[in-house]
Amino acid sequence: MKLIEYVDHIQLPVTDINKAVSWYIEVLGLELLTVHPHAAWLKFVSGPVLMLHYSTKNEKTLWFSEDGFL
């Protein structure tokens, strides 16, 4: 039995969407799917989509789950 069978997307907080998008395209060769002022989605050759979301926090981001914040 596999613990994880599929990853749909990965989310990373960034403080500058445009700068981060440029870095992921130029350095890692990802393809831009769409960009908005507070989020961007980029595609690897295969595997999950990368979602960059705007955050002003310099600390660990808290994620909401069914049970509350992790």
Secondary structure as GFF3:
##gff-version 3
##sequence-region A 1 70
A	DSSP	beta_strand	9	14	.	.	.	ID=ss1
A	DSSP	alpha_helix	17	26	.	.	.	ID=ss2
A	DSSP	beta_strand	31	36	.	.	.	ID=ss3
A	DSSP	beta_strand	39	43	.	.	.	ID=ss4
A	DSSP	beta_strand	49	54	.	.	.	ID=ss5
A	DSSP	beta_strand	64	65	.	.	.	ID=ss6
A	DSSP	beta_strand	68	69	.	.	.	ID=ss7
###
